[in-house]
Amino acid sequence: MKKIEIFDPAMCCSTGVCGPGVDTKLIEFAADLDWLKSQGVVVERYNLAQQPDKFVSSKAVSTAMTLAGDLCLPLILIDGKIVSRNVYPGRAELAALTGLNLP
């Protein structure tokens, strides 16, 4: 099964419901990741503020950040390869990237 890794910019939480404003895109993305998990996809998510070591230890992420700084975030990797930069893909795109069919 595919493995998807999400490298988020520094933020207080991944759900989008913390802080002064609610980011609905992050709420939708979290639900989409839950759907991927329910389909058997391995999902790992890292936050720059909380897990900077993961950003350094990934050659693809480290290279992208050297070239573009944190402006490239979020980075989405599937099986170690960058498939998306600077945007949270929707469920349809995530399904296509992981080879799944939408219900």
C-alpha positions in Angstrom: 0.0 0.0 0.0 1.1 3.6 -0.6 2.6 5.8 2.1 1.8 9.5 2.1 3.7 12.0 4.2 2.6 15.5 4.8 5.2 18.1 5.8 3.2 21.1 7.3 4.4 24.6 7.9 4.9 25.6 11.5 1.4 25.8 13.1 -0.1 25.1 16.5 -2.2 22.1 15.3 -3.0 20.2 12.1 -6.8 20.5 12.4 -7.2 24.2 11.8 -9.4 24.7 14.8 -6.9 26.3 17.1 -6.0 30.0 17.2 -8.1 33.0 16.4 -9.5 31.7 13.1 -10.7 28.4 11.8 -9.1 27.2 8.6 -11.7 25.1 6.9 -9.2 23.8 4.3 -7.2 22.2 7.1 -10.4 20.6 8.6 -11.3 19.2 5.2 -7.7 17.9 4.6 -7.7 16.2 8.0 -11.0 14.4 7.1 -9.5 13.4 3.7 -6.4 12.0 5.5 -8.8 10.0 7.8 -10.5 8.7 4.6 -7.1 7.6 3.2 -6.3 5.8 6.4 -9.6 4.0 6.2 -8.6 2.8 2.7 -5.4 1.3 4.0 -3.0 4.1 3.1 -0.2 4.8 5.6 -0.4 8.4 6.5 2.3 10.3 8.4 2.1 14.0 9.2 4.8 16.3 10.4 4.7 19.9 11.7 7.8 22.1 11.2 7.4 23.6 14.7 7.1 20.3 16.5 9.2 17.8 14.4 12.0 19.8 12.6 14.2 16.7 12.6 11.8 15.0 10.1 12.2 17.9 7.7 16.0 17.6 7.9 16.2 13.8 7.6 14.1 13.7 4.4 16.4 14.4 1.5 13.5 15.5 -0.8 12.1 17.9 1.8 15.5 19.3 2.9 16.3 20.0 -0.8 13.0 21.7 -1.4 13.3 23.9 1.6 16.9 24.8 0.8 15.6 26.0 -2.6 12.4 27.7 -1.6 12.4 28.0 2.2 9.1 27.3 4.0 7.2 28.8 1.1 7.1 25.3 -0.5 5.1 24.0 2.5 3.0 22.0 2.8 4.9 19.3 0.9 3.1 16.1 0.1 5.2 13.0 -0.5 4.0 9.6 -1.8 6.5 6.8 -1.3 9.3 9.3 -0.7 8.6 11.5 -3.8 7.2 15.0 -3.8 3.8 15.1 -5.5 2.4 18.4 -4.3 3.9 21.7 -3.0 2.4 24.7 -1.3 -1.2 23.4 -1.4 -3.4 20.9 0.4 -4.9 18.6 -2.2 -8.5 17.7 -2.1 -9.9 14.2 -1.7 -10.2 13.6 -5.4 -6.6 14.5 -6.1 -5.4 12.5 -3.1 -7.3 9.5 -4.4 -5.8 9.9 -7.8 -2.3 10.3 -6.3 -2.6 7.1 -4.3 -4.4 5.0 -6.9 -7.7 4.9 -5.1 -11.3 5.2 -6.4 -13.7 7.6 -4.8 -16.9 6.1 -3.6 
